[in-house]
């Protein structure tokens, strides 16, 4: 039996209107693919969303 991880994929919306999927346990900073604004920074386990980023949905 496989164990379940606590990590998830998130759909995040940038202030420019772009939506993209990010990994909740990313180890490198995540930037918007359209405007290059920071969306998330790694914080020892989970990423912290930037002020301009909004969590739209947790993907399953």
C-alpha positions as CSV (number, residue, x, y, z in Angstrom):
1,X,0.0,0.0,0.0
2,X,1.4,3.4,-1.0
3,X,1.3,6.3,1.5
4,X,-0.3,9.6,0.6
5,X,1.8,12.7,0.5
6,X,0.7,16.0,1.9
7,X,1.9,17.8,-1.2
8,X,-0.6,19.0,-3.7
9,X,-0.9,20.9,-7.0
10,X,-2.5,24.3,-6.7
11,X,-4.0,26.5,-9.4
12,X,-2.8,30.1,-8.7
13,X,-3.9,33.3,-10.3
14,X,-1.5,36.2,-10.8
15,X,-2.4,39.9,-10.6
16,X,-2.0,40.0,-14.4
17,X,-4.8,37.5,-14.8
18,X,-2.7,34.5,-15.8
19,X,-3.6,31.2,-14.0
20,X,-1.0,28.4,-13.7
21,X,-0.5,25.3,-11.7
22,X,2.3,25.1,-9.1
23,X,3.5,22.4,-6.7
24,X,2.8,23.1,-3.1
25,X,6.2,21.8,-2.0
26,X,8.3,23.6,-4.7
27,X,11.9,24.0,-3.7
28,X,12.6,26.9,-6.0
29,X,10.8,30.3,-6.3
30,X,7.9,30.2,-8.8
31,X,7.3,33.1,-11.1
32,X,4.4,34.0,-13.4
33,X,5.0,32.7,-17.0
34,X,3.4,35.9,-18.5
35,X,4.6,38.9,-16.5
36,X,7.5,37.2,-14.5
37,X,6.1,38.4,-11.1
38,X,6.8,36.2,-8.1
39,X,4.0,33.8,-7.3
40,X,5.5,31.7,-4.5
41,X,8.6,31.2,-2.5
42,X,9.7,28.0,-0.7
43,X,9.4,28.1,3.0
44,X,10.7,24.7,4.4
45,X,8.0,22.3,3.2
46,X,5.3,24.4,1.7
47,X,5.5,27.4,-0.5
48,X,4.3,30.8,0.6
49,X,2.1,32.6,-1.9
50,X,3.2,36.1,-2.9
51,X,0.9,39.1,-2.1
52,X,-0.2,39.4,-5.8
53,X,-1.0,35.6,-6.1
54,X,-4.4,34.1,-5.2
55,X,-5.1,30.4,-4.7
56,X,-7.9,29.5,-7.1
57,X,-8.2,25.8,-6.5
58,X,-6.5,22.7,-5.1
59,X,-6.1,20.2,-7.8
60,X,-6.7,16.5,-7.2
